[in-house]
């Protein structure tokens, strides 16, 4: 008899529920959130397991990868879909959530989430760390500007090392203010060194990846945008059409239609916010800073026509380029 397993995962413990094909509970339990311990429980109580389900979450990538290596048919499901089902239960608990996920697996009414490989997560972690340091540096600069502006000292427009020199020069006349500004300047300098180090790592990754170099041939697309796109998309073959990528990163409009009401709203802003931001910045650069002749030359290039043309009788152009099968 086939069995279906639901996992409700927390940082320390995981609630497990096993049901049969009719939805009857066969076994319940709580084990530590360790892949080997979870696999041992499932194999001992569900030898004919058909599906193992867990919600997308902070540790789902690690658990899915390890359970998949062990050989279990594990499926990561969309947390929003699972929430819509689980909220019908009167009592909320880890045990009841595991039962609900097991029955979702049993009836097959779920939306599977693609789990990216560890290399994509490592690349994305590098970009997230860089973005955080850039934000910290910007916040430090804004704080320094605010402290000086309170006393009528305006730094003005300053880039690179000019900012630190200008801020130090203005703070010299105010010893009481220098005590507050100097630590912030030192912190800004330290953060700037770490950003420069991460930039070198990003450039190294971009140079060693042919797909990233191909993305960078598009006007306005640099190594950071190209790497973020590659890490977010991960496997392009999972998209049937290139237009699905826009919906995946939240760039398509919302729609509400019911009876005589039918309206189209703003973009959905679903998916990865970082990639959506970088694509917006690249489009803005393309529209405002790239010469028209350069844009026309890139669009006329035979190597880039495939991005704009779709053949309904063959695999989508986006997928072909993503696989590296296009010349």
C-alpha positions in Angstrom: 0.0 0.0 0.0 1.3 3.4 -0.9 2.0 5.9 1.8 2.1 9.7 1.8 4.2 11.7 4.3 3.9 15.3 5.5 6.7 17.2 7.2 6.1 20.3 9.3 9.7 21.6 9.9 11.0 23.9 12.6 14.6 24.7 13.5 14.9 22.0 16.2 12.0 19.5 15.7 10.0 18.1 12.7 6.5 16.8 13.0 5.9 13.8 10.7 2.5 12.3 9.6 2.1 9.3 7.4 -1.3 8.5 5.7 -2.4 5.8 3.3 -4.1 6.3 0.0 -7.5 6.8 1.7 -6.1 9.6 3.9 -6.2 7.5 7.1 -3.4 8.3 9.5 -1.0 5.4 9.8 1.7 6.9 12.0 2.6 10.2 13.6 5.8 11.3 15.4 8.2 14.1 16.2 11.9 13.8 15.5 14.9 16.2 15.3 15.2 18.3 12.2 18.0 16.1 10.8 17.7 14.6 7.3 19.1 11.2 8.4 16.7 11.0 11.4 13.7 12.0 9.3 14.7 9.5 6.6 15.1 6.7 9.1 11.6 7.4 10.6 10.0 7.4 7.1 11.7 4.2 5.9 10.8 2.3 9.1 7.1 3.3 9.1 6.4 4.0 5.4 8.3 1.4 3.3 6.1 2.1 0.2 6.2 5.9 0.4 5.0 7.6 -2.8 5.4 11.3 -1.9 7.1 13.3 0.9 6.0 16.9 1.2 7.4 19.9 3.0 6.7 23.6 2.8 9.1 26.1 1.2 11.0 27.8 4.0 14.4 28.7 5.4 15.7 25.2 5.8 13.7 23.6 2.9 16.6 23.7 0.4 19.0 21.9 2.8 16.4 19.3 3.8 15.1 18.7 0.2 18.7 18.3 -1.1 19.7 15.8 1.6 16.5 13.8 1.6 16.7 13.6 -2.2 20.2 12.3 -2.0 19.0 9.6 0.4 16.5 8.5 -2.3 13.2 9.7 -0.9 10.5 11.2 -3.3 10.5 14.5 -1.6 8.5 17.5 -2.9 8.8 21.1 -1.8 5.4 22.8 -2.0 4.4 26.4 -2.2 3.9 27.8 1.3 1.0 30.1 0.2 -0.9 27.2 -1.3 -0.3 25.1 1.8 -1.5 27.9 4.0 -4.7 28.2 2.1 -5.4 24.6 2.9 -4.1 24.4 6.5 -6.0 27.5 7.6 -9.3 25.5 7.2 -8.3 23.6 10.4 -9.7 24.9 13.6 -6.7 24.2 15.7 -3.2 25.3 14.6 -0.3 23.1 15.7 2.7 21.4 14.2 1.0 18.0 14.4 -2.1 19.2 12.6 0.0 21.0 10.0 1.9 17.7 9.3 -1.4 15.9 8.9 -2.6 18.6 6.5 0.5 18.4 4.4 0.3 14.6 4.3 -3.2 14.8 3.0 -2.2 17.4 0.4 0.4 14.8 -0.8 -2.3 12.1 -0.8 -4.8 14.0 -2.9 -2.1 15.6 -5.2 -3.5 19.1 -4.9 -0.3 21.1 -4.5 2.0 23.4 -6.5 5.6 22.2 -6.5 8.4 24.7 -5.9 11.6 24.4 -7.8 14.5 23.9 -5.4 17.7 25.6 -6.8 21.1 23.9 -6.6 23.6 24.9 -3.9 25.8 26.7 -6.4 23.0 29.1 -7.3 22.4 29.7 -3.6 26.1 30.4 -3.0 26.1 33.0 -5.8 22.9 34.6 -4.5 24.4 34.7 -1.0 27.4 36.6 -2.3 25.2 39.1 -4.0 22.9 39.5 -1.0 26.0 40.2 1.2 27.2 42.8 -1.2 23.8 44.5 -1.4 23.6 44.6 2.4 27.1 46.2 2.7 26.2 48.8 0.0 23.0 49.7 2.0 25.1 50.0 5.2 27.6 52.3 3.5 24.8 54.4 2.1 23.1 54.7 5.6 26.4 55.7 7.1 26.9 58.4 4.6 23.3 59.7 5.1 23.9 59.7 8.9 27.1 61.7 8.5 25.4 64.2 6.2 22.5 64.6 8.6 24.8 65.3 11.6 26.8 67.9 9.7 23.7 69.5 8.2 22.2 70.2 11.6 25.1 72.7 12.1 24.8 74.2 8.7 27.7 72.1 7.3 26.8 70.8 3.8 29.0 68.2 2.1 27.3 68.5 -1.2 27.8 66.1 -4.1 30.8 63.9 -3.4 31.9 60.6 -4.8 34.5 58.0 -3.8 37.2 59.3 -1.4 36.0 62.9 -1.8 33.2 62.2 0.6 35.5 61.2 3.5 37.9 64.1 2.9 35.1 66.6 2.7 33.3 65.3 5.9 36.6 65.3 7.9 37.4 68.8 6.7 34.0 70.1 7.8 34.1 68.3 11.2 37.6 69.7 12.1 36.1 73.0 13.0 33.7 71.4 15.5 35.6 69.1 17.9 32.4 68.0 19.7 31.0 66.9 16.3 34.2 65.2 15.2 33.8 62.8 18.1 30.6 61.5 16.5 31.6 61.7 12.8 35.0 60.1 12.9 33.8 56.6 14.1 31.2 56.7 11.3 33.9 57.6 8.7 36.1 54.7 9.9 33.2 52.3 9.7 32.4 53.6 6.2 36.0 53.0 5.2 35.9 49.4 6.5 32.7 48.6 4.8 34.0 50.1 1.6 37.0 47.7 1.7 34.7 44.7 2.1 32.5 45.9 -0.8 35.6 46.2 -3.0 36.6 42.6 -2.0 33.2 41.3 -2.9 33.3 43.2 -6.2 36.5 41.4 -7.1 34.8 38.0 -6.3 31.8 39.0 -8.4 34.0 39.9 -11.4 35.9 36.6 -11.0 32.7 34.6 -11.1 31.5 36.6 -14.2 34.7 36.0 -16.1 34.6 32.3 -15.4 31.0 31.7 -16.6 30.3 31.8 -20.4 26.6 32.3 -19.8 27.1 35.4 -17.6 29.4 36.9 -20.3 26.7 36.3 -22.8 24.2 38.1 -20.6 26.6 41.0 -20.3 26.5 41.6 -24.1 23.1 43.3 -23.5 23.4 47.1 -23.0 22.9 48.1 -19.4 23.6 44.6 -18.0 26.7 44.3 -15.8 28.2 41.3 -13.9 26.0 41.8 -10.9 22.7 41.8 -12.9 23.9 38.9 -15.0 24.9 36.8 -12.0 21.7 37.6 -10.2 19.7 36.6 -13.2 21.6 33.3 -13.6 21.3 32.4 -9.9 17.6 33.2 -9.7 16.6 31.4 -12.9 18.9 28.5 -12.1 17.3 26.0 -14.6 15.8 27.7 -17.7 14.2 24.5 -19.0 11.6 24.7 -16.3 10.0 27.7 -18.2 7.9 26.7 -21.2 7.8 30.2 -22.6 10.1 33.2 -22.1 7.1 35.4 -21.1 6.8 33.2 -18.0 10.1 34.6 -16.7 8.5 38.0 -16.4 5.7 36.6 -14.3 8.2 34.6 -12.2 10.0 37.7 -11.1 6.8 39.8 -10.6 7.0 42.0 -13.6 3.5 41.2 -15.0 0.4 43.0 -14.0 -2.2 41.7 -11.6 -5.7 41.0 -12.8 -9.0 40.7 -11.1 -12.0 39.4 -13.1 -15.4 38.4 -11.6 -18.7 38.8 -13.4 -18.8 42.2 -15.0 -15.7 43.4 -13.1 -12.4 43.1 -15.0 -9.5 45.3 -14.1 -5.7 45.2 -14.5 -3.6 46.6 -11.8 0.1 47.2 -11.1 2.8 44.6 -11.4 2.5 41.7 -8.9 6.0 42.2 -7.4 6.1 38.4 -6.7 9.3 36.5 -6.7 12.8 37.8 -6.2 12.9 41.5 -5.3 16.7 41.8 -5.9 16.5 40.6 -9.5 13.5 42.8 -10.2 15.4 45.8 -8.9 18.5 45.0 -11.0 16.4 44.5 -14.1 14.7 47.8 -13.6 18.1 49.5 -13.2 19.4 47.9 -16.3 16.3 49.0 -18.3 16.7 52.5 -17.0 20.3 52.6 -18.1 19.3 51.2 -21.5 16.7 53.9 -21.9 18.6 56.9 -20.6 22.4 56.3 -20.9 23.0 54.0 -23.9 23.2 55.7 -27.2 20.5 54.8 -29.8 23.1 53.6 -32.2 24.5 51.1 -29.7 21.0 49.8 -28.9 20.1 49.4 -32.6 23.4 47.6 -33.3 22.8 45.1 -30.4 19.2 44.4 -31.6 20.3 43.8 -35.2 23.1 41.4 -34.1 22.2 37.8 -35.3 23.4 36.5 -31.9 20.8 38.5 -30.1 17.8 38.2 -32.4 17.0 34.9 -30.6 16.1 36.9 -27.5 13.3 38.6 -29.3 11.9 35.8 -31.5 9.9 32.8 -30.4 9.1 29.8 -32.6 5.9 28.1 -31.4 6.9 24.9 -33.2 10.1 24.5 -31.3 11.6 24.9 -27.8 11.4 28.5 -26.6 14.3 30.8 -27.5 15.0 31.7 -23.9 15.4 28.0 -23.0 17.8 27.4 -26.0 20.0 30.2 -25.0 19.9 29.1 -21.3 21.0 25.6 -22.3 23.9 27.0 -24.4 22.5 25.3 -27.5 22.3 28.5 -29.4 25.4 29.6 -31.3 
